[in-house]
Amino acid sequence: LSQARAGIISTVEVLKVMEAFVNEPNYTVWSDLSCNLEILSTLLSHTDFYEEIQVFVKDVFSPIGERLGWDPKPGEGHLDALLRGLVLGKLGKAGHKATLEEARRRFKDHVEGKNILSADLRSPVYVTILKHGDSTTLDTMLKLHKQADMQEEKNRIERVLGAISQPELIQKVLTFALSEEVRPQDTVSVIGGVAGGSKQGRKAAWKFVRDNWEELYNRYQGGFLISRLIKV
């Protein structure tokens, strides 16, 4: 990928190498592949190839997703749980049909209190249903945020809200970021999630930061969060 970014080789060569990893069992390797694909997806979101890269993501991640399944197997280690969350989140965001359907089913059970999602599965399920969700989905997530007893769960929800796709809902998430519902130190995570969620999200987050620059600067000046905000 570094060679492709430097213009030494074609990005097509990177994709060919990625295809060779379909039988890879190691979480660290998949994490690296996922990050690299995210970089490519971000670049390609400004081109006609964006839908094609999503198909590529589904093709590469489907075999490992099918092997892992949704539920832990006896004797699994911590890295297997992390890998499952990574793979399901990737497939869900890309719109993999079976993953999306199962995520919606499990989310419904979770909201209704029938079958609470394990901590490892919450982020991938939340990301999936938001990415392909509507205003009702967002309202449900905001309700879960309000009801959450643990700050860890609030933060988990805050980080994924930016996955929502519709412009008016993106604005709602950005407004939420500066509300009293979100701790000042966590506002940057919400804005960063929007900036990383989609092409529309990036544009909206950039405009939001400019429009609210005085408030944000006064809130974070002199601290590390202002540099983090600029970076995202």
C-alpha positions in Angstrom: 0.0 0.0 0.0 2.9 2.4 0.8 4.3 1.8 -2.7 0.9 2.4 -4.3 0.5 5.6 -2.3 3.9 6.8 -3.5 2.9 6.1 -7.1 5.5 3.4 -7.6 3.0 0.5 -8.3 -0.7 0.3 -9.3 -3.4 0.1 -6.6 -4.6 -2.9 -8.5 -1.5 -4.8 -7.3 -2.5 -4.0 -3.7 -5.9 -5.4 -4.2 -4.4 -8.6 -5.7 -2.2 -9.1 -2.6 -5.2 -8.5 -0.3 -7.2 -11.2 -2.2 -4.4 -13.7 -1.2 -5.3 -13.3 2.5 -8.8 -14.9 2.3 -7.6 -17.9 4.4 -5.7 -15.8 7.0 -6.7 -16.6 10.6 -4.7 -13.9 12.4 -6.5 -10.9 13.9 -3.5 -8.5 13.6 -3.2 -9.2 9.9 -6.9 -8.6 9.3 -6.8 -5.4 11.3 -4.0 -4.1 9.1 -5.9 -5.2 5.9 -9.1 -3.5 7.3 -7.2 -0.2 7.9 -5.7 -0.2 4.4 -9.0 -1.0 2.8 -10.5 1.9 4.8 -7.9 4.3 3.3 -8.7 3.1 -0.2 -12.5 3.3 0.4 -12.1 6.9 1.6 -10.2 7.8 -1.5 -12.6 6.0 -3.8 -15.7 7.5 -2.2 -14.9 10.5 -4.5 -15.0 8.3 -7.6 -17.3 6.0 -9.5 -15.5 3.0 -8.0 -16.9 3.3 -4.5 -19.6 0.6 -4.9 -17.1 -1.7 -6.6 -14.7 -1.5 -3.6 -17.6 -2.4 -1.3 -18.2 -5.5 -3.4 -14.4 -6.3 -3.1 -14.7 -5.9 0.7 -17.6 -8.4 0.8 -15.6 -10.8 -1.3 -12.5 -10.7 0.8 -14.2 -10.7 4.2 -17.1 -13.2 3.5 -15.0 -16.4 3.9 -13.5 -15.5 7.3 -17.0 -14.2 8.4 -18.6 -17.5 7.6 -15.9 -19.4 9.4 -16.2 -17.3 12.5 -20.0 -17.0 12.6 -21.7 -14.8 15.2 -21.3 -16.8 18.4 -18.1 -17.7 20.3 -16.8 -21.2 20.0 -15.4 -23.3 22.8 -11.7 -22.6 23.4 -11.7 -19.3 21.6 -9.2 -16.7 22.7 -9.5 -12.9 23.1 -8.1 -12.3 19.6 -10.8 -14.4 18.0 -13.5 -12.3 19.6 -11.8 -9.1 18.4 -11.5 -10.7 14.9 -15.2 -11.5 14.9 -16.2 -8.0 15.7 -13.8 -6.6 13.1 -15.0 -8.9 10.3 -18.8 -8.5 11.1 -18.5 -4.7 11.3 -16.6 -4.6 7.9 -19.2 -6.9 6.2 -22.1 -5.0 7.8 -20.9 -1.6 6.7 -20.3 -2.9 3.2 -23.9 -4.1 3.0 -23.4 -7.8 3.1 -27.0 -9.1 3.0 -26.8 -12.0 5.5 -24.8 -9.9 8.0 -27.2 -6.9 7.7 -30.2 -9.2 8.3 -28.7 -10.9 11.3 -27.5 -7.6 12.7 -31.0 -6.2 12.5 -32.5 -9.3 14.1 -30.0 -9.2 17.0 -30.4 -5.5 17.5 -34.2 -5.8 17.7 -33.8 -8.5 20.4 -31.2 -6.3 22.2 -33.5 -3.3 22.3 -36.5 -5.3 23.4 -34.4 -6.9 26.2 -34.9 -10.5 24.8 -31.2 -11.2 24.2 -28.7 -8.6 25.2 -25.7 -8.2 22.8 -22.3 -9.1 24.1 -19.8 -6.3 24.4 -17.8 -7.6 21.5 -20.7 -7.5 19.1 -22.2 -4.2 20.0 -20.0 -1.9 17.9 -20.3 -4.0 14.7 -24.0 -4.4 15.1 -24.5 -0.7 15.9 -22.4 0.4 12.9 -24.3 -2.0 10.6 -27.8 -0.9 11.5 -26.9 2.8 11.5 -25.1 2.6 8.1 -28.3 1.2 6.6 -30.7 2.8 9.0 -33.2 5.7 9.1 -34.4 8.3 11.6 -36.1 5.6 13.7 -32.8 3.8 13.9 -30.9 6.9 15.0 -33.6 7.8 17.6 -33.3 4.3 19.0 -29.5 4.6 19.3 -29.9 8.0 21.0 -32.4 6.5 23.4 -29.9 3.6 24.2 -27.3 6.3 24.8 -29.5 8.1 27.3 -30.4 4.9 29.1 -26.9 3.6 29.3 -25.6 3.2 32.9 -22.0 2.8 32.0 -19.8 5.5 30.4 -18.2 2.8 28.3 -21.5 2.0 26.5 -22.2 5.7 26.0 -18.7 6.1 24.4 -19.3 3.0 22.2 -22.5 4.6 20.9 -20.9 8.0 20.4 -18.1 6.6 18.3 -20.5 4.9 15.8 -23.3 7.5 15.4 -21.4 8.9 12.4 -22.2 5.8 10.4 -25.7 7.2 9.6 -25.9 8.2 5.9 -28.7 10.7 5.4 -27.6 14.4 5.4 -30.4 15.6 7.8 -29.5 12.8 10.2 -25.8 13.6 10.0 -26.7 17.1 11.1 -28.7 15.7 14.0 -25.6 13.7 15.1 -23.4 16.8 14.9 -25.9 18.9 16.9 -26.0 16.0 19.5 -22.1 16.2 19.7 -22.3 19.7 21.3 -25.3 18.9 23.5 -25.3 18.4 27.2 -25.9 14.7 26.5 -22.2 14.3 25.5 -19.3 15.0 27.9 -17.1 17.8 26.5 -14.1 15.4 26.3 -16.2 13.0 24.1 -17.6 15.6 21.6 -14.5 15.1 19.4 -15.2 11.4 19.1 -18.7 12.1 17.8 -17.5 14.6 15.3 -14.6 12.3 14.3 -17.1 9.4 13.8 -19.1 11.6 11.4 -16.0 12.7 9.5 -14.9 9.1 9.0 -18.4 7.7 8.3 -19.0 8.8 4.7 -18.2 11.4 2.1 -21.3 13.4 3.1 -20.2 13.1 6.7 -16.7 14.5 6.0 -18.1 17.5 4.3 -20.7 18.1 7.0 -18.2 17.6 9.8 -15.8 20.1 8.2 -18.5 22.7 7.8 -19.8 22.1 11.4 -16.3 22.6 12.8 -15.9 25.9 10.9 -19.3 27.1 11.9 -18.7 26.3 15.6 -15.0 27.0 15.6 -15.1 29.6 18.3 -17.0 27.4 20.8 -14.8 24.4 20.0 -11.6 26.4 20.3 -12.6 28.0 23.6 -13.6 24.6 24.9 -10.3 22.8 24.0 -7.6 25.4 23.6 -4.3 24.3 25.0 -5.3 20.7 25.2 -4.6 17.6 23.1 -8.2 17.4 22.0 -8.0 20.4 19.7 -5.2 18.8 17.7 -7.2 15.6 17.6 -10.2 17.5 16.2 -8.0 19.1 13.5 -6.6 15.7 12.6 -9.9 14.0 12.1 
